[in-house]
Amino acid sequence: MVTIRTARSADAKEVAALLTEAFSGDPAWSLYYPDPATRPRKLEAHYRHRVQRHPRLTDLAELDGQLVGALLWEAPRSDSRPAAIWHAVKRATQRIASRMPGGRGIAHTLAVEVYRPKAPHWYLHDIASSPRARGKGVGSALLEHRLGIIDANTVTIASLEATSPGSRRLYERFGFEAVGTATTGTDTESTIMVRRPD
C-alpha cells in the first residue's frame, strides 16, 4: 500500500534523484535547461536545494518503505500589501530576464502565470512517481492526500501545469479543468489547469 508523509531535509538527495529522473525530458524544464547534457545535473541541484530549504512543501509517497513518488506544492500566497509589492517586483524582474539570452524558461513561467487564478490558491508544482512503481497508483495517492488537505482548508482553489497528455488526463480525473496553454516547443504546449471545488 502507498503511504504519504511530509519530506525532511535529509530526504533531499533521494527526492532530487527521483524528480530529476522523471523530469529530465520534460518540455517545460528543457526551456530552463536547454542543454540535455547538463540538464540532469542542474535539475538535481534545483530539486535538492528546494527540498533542503522547504521540506514541508514536499509530499512523499512510499511503498514497502521505499520512496516511489513526490509532489512539490506551494501554499496560497498572502494577500497583504508587502506580499503584493514583493510579487509585483518579482514579476517585473522576470519580465526583464525573460527578454535576455537564455530567458525562455522565465518567459514560459510568465505565460503560465497569466492563467493562474488571481484569488489565493494552492499551486502544485511537480508530481512524479518512480518508474519501478508506475501503475501502482502513486500519482493518485499523492493527489488524493494533498487535495484532501486543500479541501479541508479555507482556500480550496488549486492550480497546476500539465506538460503531457497523460498528466492532463490524471488531473482531469481529480477535477482539474484546462484554462489555457503555454508553448513549450515548436510543436508542443503545456496546459494550465484549475480545480475549483463546489
Protein Blocks (a to p, Z undefined) as FASTA:
>chain_A
ZZdddddfklmmmmmmmmmmmmmmgmklmmmmmplklmmmmmmmmmmmmmmmmmmlpccd
deehiafbdcdddddddfbfklmmmmmmmmmmmmmmmmpghilmmmmmmmmmmmpcfbdc
dddfbdcddfklgonlmmmmmmmmmmmmmmmpmblcdcdddfbfklmmmmmmnopacfbd
cdfbfkbccdddddddZZ
